[in-house]
Amino acid sequence: GVHFDFDKATLKPEAKAVLNEAAALLAKHERVVVEVAGHTDSTGPEAYNQGLSERRAMAVQDYLVEKGVRASRLSAKGYGESTPIDPAENKAAYEKNRRVQFVILEQD
């Protein structure tokens, strides 16, 4: 998956490798439309986390567009800290929750 460092919206090298694969898959399946969903951990103010999740989603969307995916097939949305995949309050859970996921909106 695509995970982020604390308080960052910068893509790590391992995230770029995952996104290169995603761009290749999207190139093969040109009718797929995807929401790029950004998330944060619960550290910090909720309003700040909302903005951070939006910046993360935009960073991924921008990267995919740079790799040739049409922007019209992507939408970026931030969910802040509202949908953790691990609700625990510890370092490992926080790391899992700082992520971007893809949600398929349309396909053949």
N, C-alpha and C positions, 0 to 999 in steps of 0.2 A: 504494500500500500504506500500511500504518500503521507509521510509524517513530517512534523516540523519541530524545530527546537523551541524551547520556552520563549514566548514573546516575539517570535519571528514569523515572517511570511516568505522567507527565502527558501528556494528549492535546494535541497541537498543533492549531491551527485547520485545517490541511490534512488531518489525520487525521480530524477531525470531519466534514469534507466527504465523505471516503471512507466513513466509517461511516454517514452519513445515507443514502448510496446503498445500502449493504449492508442497512440496516434496511428501506428501501423494497423491495428485492429479496426479503428474507425475508418481508415482509408479503404479497407476491404468491405466494410459494411456502410456504404454511403448514405443509407436512409435512416441510420440510427441518430437520434437526437438525445443529448445527454445534459443533465443538470450536474454541474460541478458544485458539490455541497461541502462548504468549509465548516470546520468545527474547532473548538478550543477546549482546554481543561477548565476547571472551575476556579482557578487561581485568579484573583483580581476582580475588578468591578465588572458587572454584567454588561454594561454599555460598552466598555472598552473591549471586552471579549467579542461582542457582536461585530464591532468594526474590524478586529483582528481576523475573525473568521471570514469576513467578506474579502479582506486583502489576500488571505490564503487562497480562497476560491478564484479570485481574479488572477493571482500568480500562476495557478495551474491552467486556467483558461488561456491566458496570454501565451504560455509556453506551447500549448497544443496548437494554437493558431500559428505560432512561429514554425511549427512542424508541419503545417499544411492543412490542418483541419479548418474547415470553413467556420467562421464565427457564428453564422446563422444556425449551426448545429449544436451550439453550446450555450448554456446559460449558467451564470455564476450566482450562487446564493449562499449567504452566511447564516449559520444556525447558532452561532455563539456557543455557549455552554449548555444549551437546552437539551441536547440528545447525546449524552455520553454513551460509549459502548461499554465502559467499565465505570460504575458509579462510586467505586472505592475512593477514599481520600488518601492516596499514597503516590509515590513517585512513578511506579510502574503504570498505574491507572492513568495518571496525568499524561504520560508519554503516549499511551494508546489513544487518548481522546484528542490529542493535537493532530488532526488529520484532515484530509480531503477524501471524499468518497464520490463515486459516480452513480447517478441514478438515471436509468434509461427511461426516457419519457416517451419515445416513439421508436418503432422498428417495424420491419416487414415481417 
